[in-house]
Amino acid sequence: MATEFYHPGLRGVIAGETDICSLDDGLRYRGYCIYDLVQGASFFEVAYLLLYEQLPNEERFADFISVLADEAELADGIPELLELLPLHISPLEALRTGINLLSHGDPQSGEAVGEAGQAQAIRMLARVPLLLSTICSQRYPGWEGETAENKKEYRRFDPSLSFSCNLFRLLQGRSPLELEEHALEVALILAIEHEFTPSSFSARLAGSTHADIYSAIQAALSTFIGARHSGADRSVLEVLDAIPGQEDAEEWVRARQEAGDRIAGFGHPVFTESDPRAALLESYCQRIAQLRKQASREELAGVIEDTVWAQMRLPSNFDWPFGRLLEYLGFRRDLHPAIFVCSRLVGWCAHAMEQSSSGEAIRPRARYRGAEHLEFEPIWRRDA
């Protein structure tokens, strides 16, 4: 076996080619600069771009929204089955089970990614928020302002509204303010895709075997559930909880640095100077914090960010503002990873479909580092 470039975490290793996302020149989705997409496109337009490889015109966009509206319904029995899940599992784990239930009722169940991927991706985009809303309603009676009067109105998909507005209504039982809606829309666009993350690569692995797209999403979601992947935005809030005031930030950061601890929300394997997603989301954090009378907490976040950069030369990443923004918007902390998934599943679908079309299953090699040329002994001769 020829000697190849190797890194234990595959950092810097080129593991494939993609047309979906580029991190080399800032952040781009299918060639479009993220700044342009955030300023000019809706989440649904960006989802269309990732799934269909081009931005829609007005006619195609109207058709896309119409299909989403038609598919935004859970099959009979799914809410009842979700209610049987134990309460100690997280909403994210419950969502994984819910997506598995969706696959069983899909009219194209079992078809390979290349045959049914786009249609099934649209169904998931329409139904996963409904799953999450159902999970929340069952687990948190009277959660986030839900009443008998508004339950029927807010527990359905409204094709005339943005994705962020629909998600807000489903999870909080009220319509967002214009600023809240726009802030969440931007956050979801920024969360929709990020090249070869562990979860996206898992989706590609499944797609390369020509598994169905639900299996690819389950592979991605099971990877995402790991604490090193999905726990970052909640850990960001724990950092803020741990520091009493601005005057304590420097000492706290120094202690973490001396202990060799990683600080949640800081550092990125590619964006070593500045994460464009964090830069775009910071202004919305500040404005929503003012709205929610959380200005002092936001000021503390700014001091921590400056201190980490001064002492460790680590920039804030997307998780740093994302977790804060969701908290300021009133979403429960245990819902943050699941809200992220409502967006990122589009990117996962795009990766599974792209890899499926390559015609080759991913099958890397490993560098063996175990014992060599051991002599076999029968069991009766082996030492205790």
C-alpha contacts under 8 A as a table, 3 or more apart, distances in Angstrom:
res1	aa1	res2	aa2	distance
5	F	13	V	7.25
6	Y	10	L	6.75
6	Y	13	V	7.13
7	H	10	L	4.71
7	H	11	R	5.99
7	H	12	G	7.70
7	H	13	V	7.25
8	P	11	R	7.59
10	L	13	V	5.18
11	R	269	P	7.35
14	I	17	E	7.92
18	T	21	C	6.93
18	T	354	E	7.51
19	D	22	S	7.85
19	D	30	R	5.88
20	I	29	Y	5.83
20	I	30	R	4.85
20	I	50	L	6.60
20	I	53	E	7.94
20	I	195	E	7.29
20	I	350	A	7.39
20	I	351	H	7.52
21	C	27	L	7.36
21	C	28	R	5.64
21	C	29	Y	4.61
21	C	30	R	5.65
21	C	31	G	7.45
21	C	193	E	7.16
21	C	194	H	6.53
21	C	195	E	5.31
22	S	25	D	7.07
22	S	26	G	7.58
22	S	27	L	5.84
22	S	28	R	5.20
22	S	29	Y	6.64
22	S	30	R	7.59
22	S	31	G	7.53
22	S	195	E	6.71
23	L	26	G	5.44
23	L	27	L	4.87
23	L	28	R	6.73
23	L	194	H	7.89
23	L	195	E	7.44
23	L	270	V	7.28
24	D	27	L	7.30
25	D	28	R	7.63
26	G	33	C	7.70
26	G	276	P	6.85
27	L	33	C	6.29
27	L	34	I	5.72
27	L	276	P	6.99
28	R	31	G	5.37
28	R	32	Y	5.08
28	R	33	C	4.56
28	R	34	I	5.34
29	Y	32	Y	5.24
29	Y	33	C	6.76
29	Y	34	I	6.81
29	Y	50	L	7.40
29	Y	193	E	7.81
30	R	49	L	7.51
30	R	50	L	7.19
30	R	53	E	6.95
30	R	54	Q	7.84
32	Y	36	D	7.10
32	Y	37	L	6.97
33	C	36	D	5.44
33	C	37	L	6.51
34	I	37	L	5.06
34	I	38	V	6.05
34	I	190	L	7.77
35	Y	38	V	5.28
35	Y	39	Q	6.19
35	Y	280	L	7.91
36	D	39	Q	5.22
36	D	40	G	5.87
36	D	41	A	7.67
37	L	40	G	5.27
37	L	41	A	4.97
37	L	42	S	7.73
37	L	46	V	7.38
38	V	41	A	5.98
38	V	42	S	7.49
38	V	186	V	5.95
38	V	189	I	6.88
38	V	190	L	7.89
41	A	45	E	5.97
41	A	46	V	6.73
42	S	45	E	5.18
42	S	46	V	6.44
42	S	162	S	7.40
42	S	185	E	7.32
42	S	189	I	7.86
43	F	46	V	5.12
43	F	47	A	6.12
43	F	162	S	7.51
43	F	163	F	6.44
43	F	164	S	7.85
43	F	185	E	6.35
43	F	186	V	7.77
43	F	188	L	6.94
43	F	189	I	5.49
44	F	47	A	4.95
44	F	48	Y	6.16
44	F	65	I	8.00
44	F	162	S	7.58
44	F	163	F	6.71
45	E	48	Y	5.06
45	E	49	L	6.21
45	E	55	L	6.43
45	E	56	P	6.70
45	E	61	F	7.28
46	V	49	L	4.87
46	V	50	L	6.33
46	V	55	L	7.21
46	V	189	I	7.06
47	A	50	L	5.26
47	A	51	L	6.24
47	A	192	I	7.80
47	A	346	V	6.30
48	Y	51	L	5.18
48	Y	52	Y	5.66
48	Y	53	E	7.52
48	Y	54	Q	7.22
48	Y	55	L	6.48
48	Y	56	P	6.80
48	Y	61	F	7.99
48	Y	64	F	7.82
49	L	52	Y	5.43
49	L	53	E	5.03
49	L	54	Q	4.66
49	L	55	L	4.77
49	L	56	P	7.17
50	L	53	E	5.49
50	L	54	Q	7.37
50	L	346	V	7.25
50	L	347	G	6.81
50	L	350	A	6.05
51	L	118	Q	6.55
51	L	346	V	7.31
51	L	349	C	7.50
51	L	350	A	5.54
52	Y	55	L	7.82
52	Y	118	Q	7.92
56	P	59	E	7.70
56	P	60	R	5.46
56	P	61	F	5.36
57	N	60	R	5.44
57	N	61	F	5.99
58	E	61	F	5.12
58	E	62	A	6.12
59	E	62	A	5.21
59	E	63	D	6.35
60	R	63	D	5.08
60	R	64	F	6.12
61	F	64	F	4.95
61	F	65	I	6.23
62	A	65	I	5.25
62	A	66	S	6.11
63	D	66	S	5.00
63	D	67	V	6.23
64	F	67	V	5.27
64	F	68	L	6.29
65	I	68	L	4.99
65	I	69	A	6.16
65	I	159	P	6.23
66	S	69	A	5.13
66	S	70	D	6.27
66	S	159	P	7.11
67	V	70	D	5.04
67	V	71	E	6.18
67	V	122	I	7.79
68	L	71	E	5.18
68	L	72	A	6.07
68	L	122	I	6.38
68	L	123	R	6.92
68	L	125	L	7.66
68	L	126	A	5.51
68	L	159	P	7.65
69	A	72	A	5.28
69	A	126	A	7.26
69	A	157	F	6.52
69	A	158	D	7.11
69	A	159	P	5.72
70	D	73	E	7.63
71	E	122	I	7.82
71	E	123	R	5.64
71	E	126	A	6.15
71	E	127	R	7.21
72	A	123	R	7.20
72	A	126	A	4.77
72	A	127	R	5.28
72	A	130	L	7.55
72	A	156	R	7.65
72	A	157	F	6.19
73	E	126	A	7.77
73	E	127	R	6.31
73	E	130	L	7.50
74	L	78	I	6.71
74	L	79	P	7.96
74	L	102	L	7.89
74	L	127	R	6.61
74	L	130	L	7.29
74	L	131	L	7.62
75	A	78	I	6.01
75	A	102	L	7.86
75	A	105	G	7.07
76	D	79	P	7.49
77	G	80	E	5.24
77	G	81	L	6.20
78	I	81	L	5.11
78	I	82	L	6.15
78	I	98	G	7.48
78	I	101	L	6.87
79	P	82	L	5.11
79	P	83	E	6.24
79	P	134	T	6.60
79	P	135	I	7.96
80	E	83	E	5.15
80	E	84	L	6.86
81	L	84	L	5.36
81	L	85	L	7.32
82	L	85	L	5.57
82	L	94	A	7.33
82	L	97	T	7.84
82	L	98	G	6.81
82	L	135	I	6.90
83	E	135	I	7.63
83	E	138	Q	6.55
85	L	89	I	7.84
85	L	94	A	7.20
86	P	89	I	6.20
87	L	90	S	7.68
87	L	139	R	7.16
89	I	93	E	6.13
89	I	94	A	6.73
90	S	93	E	5.19
90	S	94	A	6.28
90	S	334	D	7.01
91	P	94	A	4.92
91	P	95	L	5.97
91	P	132	L	7.43
91	P	135	I	6.84
91	P	136	C	7.55
91	P	334	D	6.84
91	P	335	L	6.42
91	P	338	A	6.80
92	L	95	L	4.96
92	L	96	R	6.38
92	L	225	I	7.36
92	L	335	L	7.35
92	L	337	P	6.62
92	L	338	A	5.11
93	E	96	R	5.07
93	E	97	T	6.60
93	E	225	I	7.60
94	A	97	T	5.17
94	A	98	G	6.22
94	A	135	I	7.23
95	L	98	G	4.82
95	L	99	I	6.17
95	L	128	V	7.73
95	L	131	L	6.74
95	L	132	L	6.36
95	L	135	I	7.64
95	L	338	A	7.38
96	R	99	I	5.25
96	R	100	N	6.44
96	R	218	Q	6.77
96	R	221	L	6.86
96	R	222	S	7.69
97	T	100	N	5.09
97	T	101	L	6.41
98	G	101	L	5.01
98	G	102	L	6.33
98	G	131	L	6.43
99	I	102	L	4.91
99	I	103	S	6.43
99	I	124	M	7.84
99	I	128	V	7.09
99	I	131	L	7.98
99	I	214	Y	7.43
99	I	218	Q	7.67
100	N	103	S	5.21
100	N	104	H	6.82
100	N	214	Y	7.17
100	N	218	Q	7.50
101	L	104	H	5.37
101	L	105	G	6.87
102	L	105	G	5.44
102	L	106	D	6.26
102	L	124	M	7.95
103	S	106	D	5.18
103	S	109	S	6.00
103	S	214	Y	6.06
104	H	109	S	6.33
105	G	109	S	7.13
106	D	109	S	5.00
106	D	120	Q	7.73
108	Q	111	E	5.81
108	Q	116	A	6.67
108	Q	120	Q	7.72
109	S	212	D	7.59
110	G	211	A	7.80
110	G	212	D	5.60
111	E	115	E	6.31
111	E	116	A	6.13
111	E	211	A	7.73
111	E	212	D	5.49
112	A	115	E	5.43
112	A	116	A	6.43
112	A	117	G	7.31
112	A	210	H	5.27
112	A	211	A	5.33
112	A	212	D	4.33
112	A	213	I	6.96
113	V	116	A	5.59
113	V	117	G	4.44
113	V	207	G	6.52
113	V	210	H	6.03
113	V	211	A	6.28
113	V	212	D	4.80
113	V	213	I	5.01
113	V	352	A	7.05
113	V	353	M	5.77
113	V	356	S	6.56
114	G	117	G	5.74
114	G	210	H	7.39
114	G	353	M	6.03
114	G	356	S	6.20
114	G	357	S	6.50
116	A	119	A	5.64
116	A	120	Q	6.07
116	A	212	D	7.91
116	A	213	I	7.87
117	G	120	Q	5.25
117	G	121	A	5.91
117	G	212	D	7.46
117	G	213	I	5.78
117	G	349	C	7.30
117	G	353	M	6.40
118	Q	121	A	5.04
118	Q	122	I	6.34
118	Q	349	C	7.98
119	A	122	I	5.30
119	A	123	R	6.47
120	Q	123	R	4.98
120	Q	124	M	6.25
120	Q	213	I	7.19
120	Q	214	Y	7.96
121	A	124	M	5.14
121	A	125	L	6.15
121	A	213	I	7.58
121	A	346	V	6.97
121	A	349	C	6.23
122	I	125	L	5.04
122	I	126	A	6.24
123	R	126	A	5.20
123	R	127	R	6.02
124	M	127	R	5.02
124	M	128	V	5.47
125	L	128	V	5.93
125	L	129	P	7.41
125	L	342	C	7.08
125	L	345	L	7.53
125	L	346	V	7.15
126	A	129	P	6.76
126	A	130	L	7.47
126	A	157	F	7.80
127	R	130	L	5.08
127	R	131	L	6.25
128	V	131	L	4.90
128	V	132	L	6.27
128	V	342	C	6.44
129	P	132	L	5.07
129	P	133	S	6.12
129	P	167	L	6.46
129	P	170	L	7.33
129	P	342	C	6.32
130	L	133	S	5.00
130	L	134	T	6.12
130	L	155	R	7.37
130	L	156	R	7.47
130	L	170	L	7.17
131	L	134	T	5.12
131	L	135	I	6.18
132	L	135	I	5.03
132	L	136	C	6.18
132	L	171	L	7.73
132	L	338	A	7.53
133	S	136	C	5.17
133	S	137	S	6.11
133	S	155	R	7.26
133	S	170	L	5.48
133	S	171	L	5.54
134	T	137	S	5.11
134	T	138	Q	6.24
135	I	138	Q	5.31
135	I	139	R	6.18
136	C	139	R	5.14
136	C	140	Y	5.65
136	C	143	W	7.21
136	C	171	L	7.32
137	S	140	Y	5.53
137	S	141	P	5.94
137	S	142	G	7.42
137	S	143	W	6.58
138	Q	141	P	6.35
140	Y	143	W	4.84
142	G	145	G	6.18
142	G	146	E	5.20
142	G	147	T	6.56
143	W	146	E	5.74
143	W	172	Q	7.39
144	E	171	L	7.27
144	E	172	Q	4.81
144	E	173	G	6.43
145	G	172	Q	6.28
145	G	173	G	5.64
145	G	174	R	7.35
146	E	150	N	6.50
146	E	151	K	6.09
146	E	172	Q	6.93
146	E	173	G	4.88
146	E	174	R	7.89
147	T	150	N	5.45
147	T	151	K	5.79
147	T	173	G	7.75
148	A	151	K	5.33
148	A	152	K	7.56
149	E	152	K	7.01
149	E	153	E	7.80
150	N	153	E	5.22
150	N	154	Y	5.95
150	N	173	G	6.68
150	N	174	R	7.81
151	K	154	Y	5.46
151	K	155	R	5.76
151	K	173	G	6.89
152	K	155	R	5.48
152	K	156	R	7.16
153	E	156	R	6.55
154	Y	157	F	7.93
154	Y	169	R	5.27
154	Y	170	L	5.61
154	Y	173	G	5.75
154	Y	174	R	6.96
155	R	169	R	7.26
155	R	170	L	5.27
155	R	173	G	7.78
156	R	170	L	7.22
157	F	166	N	6.21
158	D	161	L	5.69
158	D	166	N	6.65
159	P	162	S	7.60
161	L	165	C	6.12
161	L	166	N	6.39
162	S	165	C	5.16
162	S	166	N	6.24
162	S	185	E	7.86
163	F	166	N	5.16
163	F	167	L	6.11
163	F	185	E	7.16
164	S	167	L	5.06
164	S	168	F	5.98
164	S	181	E	5.89
164	S	182	H	7.68
164	S	184	L	5.77
164	S	185	E	5.01
164	S	188	L	7.53
165	C	168	F	5.02
165	C	169	R	6.16
165	C	175	S	6.67
165	C	176	P	6.45
165	C	181	E	5.67
166	N	169	R	5.20
166	N	170	L	6.11
167	L	170	L	5.07
167	L	171	L	6.12
168	F	171	L	5.33
168	F	172	Q	5.68
168	F	173	G	7.40
168	F	174	R	7.09
168	F	175	S	6.64
168	F	176	P	6.48
168	F	181	E	7.74
169	R	172	Q	5.38
169	R	173	G	4.87
169	R	174	R	4.94
169	R	175	S	5.32
169	R	176	P	7.32
170	L	173	G	5.89
170	L	174	R	7.94
171	L	331	F	7.83
172	Q	331	F	7.57
176	P	179	L	7.87
176	P	180	E	5.63
176	P	181	E	5.57
177	L	180	E	5.11
177	L	181	E	6.13
178	E	181	E	5.16
178	E	182	H	6.19
179	L	182	H	5.19
179	L	183	A	6.04
179	L	288	I	7.64
180	E	183	A	5.19
180	E	184	L	6.20
180	E	288	I	7.12
180	E	329	L	6.88
181	E	184	L	5.32
181	E	185	E	6.07
182	H	185	E	5.00
182	H	186	V	6.20
183	A	186	V	5.29
183	A	187	A	6.27
183	A	281	L	7.79
183	A	284	Y	5.75
184	L	187	A	4.97
184	L	188	L	6.11
184	L	326	L	7.97
185	E	188	L	5.21
185	E	189	I	6.26
186	V	189	I	5.16
186	V	190	L	6.24
186	V	281	L	7.43
187	A	190	L	5.13
187	A	191	A	6.17
187	A	281	L	6.73
187	A	322	F	6.90
188	L	191	A	4.91
188	L	192	I	6.07
188	L	340	F	7.22
188	L	343	S	5.68
189	I	192	I	5.34
189	I	343	S	7.42
190	L	193	E	7.14
190	L	277	R	6.08
191	A	194	H	7.47
191	A	340	F	6.56
191	A	343	S	6.20
191	A	344	R	5.95
192	I	343	S	4.87
192	I	344	R	4.21
192	I	345	L	7.29
192	I	346	V	6.37
192	I	347	G	5.66
193	E	344	R	5.89
193	E	346	V	7.59
193	E	347	G	4.79
193	E	348	W	7.68
194	H	197	T	6.60
194	H	347	G	7.79
195	E	200	S	7.18
196	F	199	S	7.80
196	F	200	S	5.55
196	F	201	F	5.43
197	T	200	S	5.16
197	T	201	F	6.06
198	P	201	F	5.18
198	P	202	S	6.23
198	P	220	A	7.80
198	P	223	T	6.82
198	P	224	F	7.43
198	P	229	H	7.83
199	S	202	S	5.00
199	S	203	A	6.39
199	S	219	A	7.46
199	S	220	A	4.29
199	S	221	L	6.61
199	S	222	S	7.88
199	S	223	T	5.21
199	S	224	F	5.36
199	S	348	W	7.63
200	S	203	A	5.04
200	S	204	R	6.35
200	S	220	A	6.02
200	S	347	G	7.40
200	S	348	W	5.33
200	S	351	H	6.55
201	F	204	R	4.91
201	F	205	L	6.17
201	F	220	A	7.54
201	F	351	H	7.77
202	S	205	L	4.99
202	S	206	A	6.37
202	S	216	A	7.27
202	S	219	A	5.73
202	S	220	A	5.08
202	S	223	T	7.02
203	A	206	A	5.26
203	A	207	G	6.05
203	A	216	A	4.58
203	A	217	I	6.04
203	A	219	A	5.92
203	A	220	A	4.99
203	A	348	W	5.87
203	A	349	C	7.41
203	A	351	H	6.47
203	A	352	A	5.16
204	R	207	G	4.84
204	R	208	S	5.92
204	R	216	A	7.25
204	R	348	W	7.91
204	R	351	H	5.56
204	R	352	A	4.59
204	R	353	M	7.84
204	R	354	E	7.75
204	R	355	Q	5.42
204	R	356	S	7.48
205	L	208	S	5.21
205	L	209	T	6.87
205	L	216	A	7.76
205	L	352	A	7.64
205	L	355	Q	7.73
205	L	361	A	7.38
205	L	362	I	6.01
206	A	209	T	5.47
206	A	210	H	6.92
206	A	211	A	5.84
206	A	215	S	6.90
206	A	216	A	4.93
206	A	219	A	6.93
206	A	352	A	6.93
207	G	210	H	5.13
207	G	211	A	5.65
207	G	212	D	7.38
207	G	213	I	7.11
207	G	216	A	5.96
207	G	351	H	7.78
207	G	352	A	4.38
207	G	353	M	6.36
207	G	354	E	7.92
207	G	355	Q	5.70
207	G	356	S	4.74
208	S	211	A	7.52
208	S	352	A	7.28
208	S	355	Q	5.32
208	S	356	S	4.63
208	S	357	S	7.89
208	S	358	S	7.49
208	S	359	G	7.29
208	S	360	E	6.17
208	S	361	A	4.45
208	S	362	I	6.00
209	T	356	S	7.09
209	T	360	E	7.75
209	T	361	A	5.28
209	T	362	I	7.70
210	H	356	S	5.78
211	A	215	S	6.24
211	A	216	A	6.81
212	D	215	S	5.49
212	D	216	A	6.62
213	I	216	A	4.87
213	I	217	I	6.17
213	I	349	C	6.80
213	I	352	A	6.89
213	I	353	M	7.82
214	Y	217	I	5.05
214	Y	218	Q	6.09
215	S	218	Q	4.99
215	S	219	A	6.14
216	A	219	A	5.08
216	A	220	A	6.24
216	A	348	W	7.77
216	A	349	C	7.59
216	A	352	A	6.37
217	I	220	A	4.97
217	I	221	L	5.90
217	I	345	L	7.00
217	I	348	W	6.52
217	I	349	C	6.95
218	Q	221	L	5.01
218	Q	222	S	5.89
219	A	222	S	5.26
219	A	223	T	6.29
220	A	223	T	5.16
220	A	224	F	6.10
220	A	348	W	7.00
221	L	224	F	4.83
221	L	225	I	6.16
221	L	341	V	7.92
222	S	225	I	5.31
222	S	226	G	7.34
223	T	226	G	5.83
223	T	229	H	7.69
224	F	227	A	7.94
224	F	229	H	5.35
224	F	230	S	5.48
225	I	229	H	6.73
225	I	230	S	5.55
225	I	231	G	7.90
226	G	229	H	5.48
226	G	230	S	6.14
226	G	231	G	7.45
227	A	230	S	5.59
227	A	231	G	4.80
227	A	232	A	7.50
228	R	231	G	6.19
228	R	232	A	6.95
229	H	232	A	6.57
230	S	233	D	7.34
230	S	337	P	5.80
231	G	234	R	5.61
231	G	235	S	6.14
231	G	337	P	7.31
232	A	235	S	4.98
232	A	236	V	6.22
232	A	264	A	5.89
232	A	265	G	6.58
232	A	319	D	6.16
233	D	236	V	5.09
233	D	237	L	6.88
233	D	264	A	7.66
233	D	265	G	7.10
233	D	319	D	4.90
233	D	320	W	6.61
233	D	322	F	6.57
233	D	323	G	4.44
233	D	324	R	7.83
233	D	336	H	7.32
233	D	337	P	7.70
234	R	237	L	5.27
234	R	238	E	6.53
234	R	323	G	6.18
234	R	333	R	6.48
234	R	334	D	7.90
234	R	336	H	7.39
235	S	238	E	4.85
235	S	239	V	6.32
235	S	264	A	5.73
235	S	265	G	7.79
236	V	239	V	5.16
236	V	240	L	6.64
236	V	264	A	5.26
236	V	265	G	5.67
236	V	319	D	7.09
236	V	320	W	5.92
236	V	323	G	6.48
236	V	324	R	7.63
237	L	240	L	5.07
237	L	241	D	6.14
237	L	323	G	6.65
237	L	324	R	6.72
238	E	241	D	4.82
238	E	242	A	6.02
239	V	242	A	5.15
239	V	243	I	6.66
239	V	263	I	7.74
239	V	264	A	7.22
240	L	243	I	5.62
240	L	297	R	7.64
240	L	300	L	7.52
240	L	301	A	6.93
241	D	244	P	7.14
243	I	246	Q	7.67
243	I	248	D	6.25
243	I	249	A	6.31
243	I	252	W	7.08
244	P	248	D	6.55
245	G	248	D	5.46
245	G	249	A	6.92
245	G	300	L	6.73
246	Q	249	A	5.44
246	Q	299	E	7.90
246	Q	300	L	5.36
246	Q	303	V	6.36
246	Q	304	I	7.72
247	E	250	E	7.07
248	D	251	E	5.68
248	D	252	W	6.19
249	A	252	W	5.15
249	A	253	V	6.07
249	A	303	V	7.02
249	A	304	I	5.78
249	A	307	T	7.14
250	E	253	V	5.30
250	E	254	R	6.12
250	E	304	I	7.58
250	E	307	T	6.08
251	E	254	R	5.10
251	E	255	A	6.16
252	W	255	A	5.19
252	W	256	R	6.40
253	V	256	R	5.15
253	V	257	Q	6.15
253	V	304	I	7.78
253	V	307	T	7.20
253	V	308	V	6.56
253	V	311	Q	7.93
254	R	257	Q	4.99
254	R	258	E	6.10
254	R	311	Q	7.44
255	A	258	E	5.20
255	A	259	A	6.16
256	R	259	A	5.11
256	R	260	G	6.17
256	R	261	D	5.13
256	R	262	R	7.26
256	R	263	I	7.32
257	Q	260	G	5.06
257	Q	261	D	6.02
257	Q	262	R	7.70
257	Q	312	M	7.51
258	E	261	D	7.69
263	I	266	F	6.04
264	A	319	D	7.87
264	A	320	W	7.49
265	G	316	S	5.72
265	G	317	N	5.50
265	G	318	F	7.10
265	G	319	D	5.09
265	G	320	W	4.31
266	F	308	V	7.94
266	F	314	L	5.88
266	F	315	P	5.61
266	F	316	S	4.31
266	F	317	N	5.34
266	F	320	W	7.08
267	G	271	F	7.84
267	G	272	T	6.77
267	G	314	L	5.03
267	G	315	P	5.49
267	G	316	S	6.14
267	G	317	N	6.13
268	H	271	F	5.34
268	H	272	T	5.85
268	H	275	D	7.54
268	H	315	P	7.59
268	H	317	N	6.34
269	P	272	T	6.68
271	F	274	S	5.58
271	F	275	D	5.33
272	T	275	D	7.61
272	T	314	L	7.07
272	T	315	P	6.70
273	E	314	L	7.40
273	E	315	P	5.91
274	S	278	A	7.85
274	S	279	A	7.53
274	S	315	P	5.56
274	S	316	S	7.10
274	S	317	N	7.58
275	D	278	A	5.42
275	D	279	A	6.47
275	D	315	P	7.12
275	D	316	S	6.82
275	D	317	N	5.41
275	D	318	F	6.80
276	P	279	A	5.03
276	P	280	L	6.19
277	R	280	L	5.20
277	R	281	L	6.26
277	R	317	N	7.35
277	R	318	F	5.50
278	A	281	L	5.20
278	A	282	E	6.04
278	A	316	S	6.67
278	A	317	N	5.53
278	A	318	F	4.58
278	A	319	D	7.66
278	A	320	W	7.13
278	A	321	P	6.14
278	A	322	F	7.90
279	A	282	E	5.50
279	A	283	S	7.71
280	L	283	S	6.79
280	L	284	Y	7.92
281	L	284	Y	5.42
281	L	285	C	6.43
281	L	318	F	8.00
281	L	321	P	6.18
281	L	322	F	7.31
282	E	285	C	5.06
282	E	286	Q	6.39
282	E	321	P	5.92
283	S	286	Q	5.16
283	S	287	R	6.33
284	Y	287	R	5.10
284	Y	288	I	5.99
284	Y	325	L	7.51
285	C	288	I	5.31
285	C	289	A	5.85
285	C	298	E	7.57
285	C	321	P	6.49
285	C	324	R	6.87
285	C	325	L	5.23
285	C	328	Y	7.69
286	Q	289	A	5.10
286	Q	290	Q	6.29
286	Q	295	A	7.28
286	Q	298	E	6.50
287	R	290	Q	5.19
287	R	291	L	6.33
288	I	291	L	4.86
288	I	292	R	6.11
288	I	325	L	7.30
288	I	328	Y	6.34
288	I	329	L	7.18
289	A	292	R	5.11
289	A	293	K	5.90
289	A	294	Q	4.56
289	A	295	A	5.27
289	A	297	R	7.95
289	A	298	E	6.49
289	A	325	L	7.93
289	A	328	Y	5.98
290	Q	293	K	5.06
290	Q	294	Q	5.88
290	Q	295	A	5.21
291	L	294	Q	7.59
292	R	295	A	7.97
292	R	328	Y	6.41
292	R	329	L	7.93
294	Q	297	R	5.40
294	Q	298	E	6.35
294	Q	328	Y	7.41
295	A	298	E	5.02
295	A	299	E	6.10
296	S	299	E	5.00
296	S	300	L	6.26
297	R	300	L	5.05
297	R	301	A	6.33
298	E	301	A	4.94
298	E	302	G	6.37
299	E	302	G	5.05
299	E	303	V	6.38
300	L	303	V	5.10
300	L	304	I	6.21
301	A	304	I	5.13
301	A	305	E	6.15
302	G	305	E	5.08
302	G	306	D	6.24
303	V	306	D	5.17
303	V	307	T	6.07
304	I	307	T	5.04
304	I	308	V	6.07
305	E	308	V	5.31
305	E	309	W	6.28
305	E	315	P	7.60
305	E	316	S	6.64
306	D	309	W	5.24
306	D	310	A	6.11
307	T	310	A	5.05
307	T	311	Q	6.02
308	V	311	Q	5.31
308	V	312	M	5.39
308	V	313	R	6.60
308	V	314	L	6.26
308	V	315	P	7.66
309	W	312	M	5.40
309	W	313	R	4.23
309	W	314	L	5.04
309	W	315	P	6.00
310	A	313	R	5.84
316	S	319	D	7.90
316	S	320	W	6.06
317	N	320	W	5.76
317	N	321	P	7.85
318	F	321	P	6.11
318	F	322	F	6.09
319	D	322	F	4.98
319	D	323	G	5.93
320	W	323	G	6.13
320	W	324	R	6.85
321	P	324	R	5.18
321	P	325	L	5.92
322	F	325	L	5.16
322	F	326	L	6.29
323	G	326	L	5.38
323	G	327	E	6.30
323	G	336	H	7.11
324	R	327	E	5.12
324	R	328	Y	6.16
325	L	328	Y	5.09
325	L	329	L	6.11
326	L	329	L	4.99
326	L	330	G	6.44
326	L	331	F	5.59
326	L	333	R	8.00
326	L	336	H	6.92
327	E	330	G	5.20
327	E	331	F	5.52
327	E	332	R	6.94
327	E	333	R	6.87
328	Y	331	F	7.63
331	F	335	L	6.72
331	F	336	H	7.17
332	R	335	L	5.43
332	R	336	H	6.99
333	R	336	H	5.45
334	D	337	P	7.08
334	D	338	A	7.97
335	L	338	A	5.29
335	L	339	I	6.12
336	H	339	I	5.17
336	H	340	F	6.32
337	P	340	F	5.04
337	P	341	V	6.34
338	A	341	V	4.95
338	A	342	C	6.45
339	I	342	C	5.19
339	I	343	S	7.05
340	F	343	S	5.50
340	F	344	R	6.14
341	V	344	R	4.87
341	V	345	L	5.59
342	C	345	L	6.00
342	C	346	V	8.00
343	S	346	V	6.16
343	S	347	G	7.82
344	R	347	G	5.22
344	R	348	W	6.34
345	L	348	W	4.87
345	L	349	C	6.10
346	V	349	C	5.14
346	V	350	A	6.29
347	G	350	A	5.04
347	G	351	H	6.23
348	W	351	H	5.18
348	W	352	A	6.19
349	C	352	A	5.13
349	C	353	M	6.16
350	A	353	M	5.24
350	A	354	E	6.08
351	H	354	E	5.08
351	H	355	Q	6.07
352	A	355	Q	5.35
352	A	356	S	6.04
353	M	356	S	5.09
353	M	357	S	6.34
354	E	357	S	5.35
354	E	358	S	6.79
355	Q	358	S	5.26
355	Q	359	G	7.72
356	S	359	G	6.26
356	S	360	E	7.60
371	A	374	L	7.08
377	E	381	R	6.26
377	E	382	R	6.48
378	P	381	R	5.68
378	P	382	R	6.81
379	I	382	R	5.42
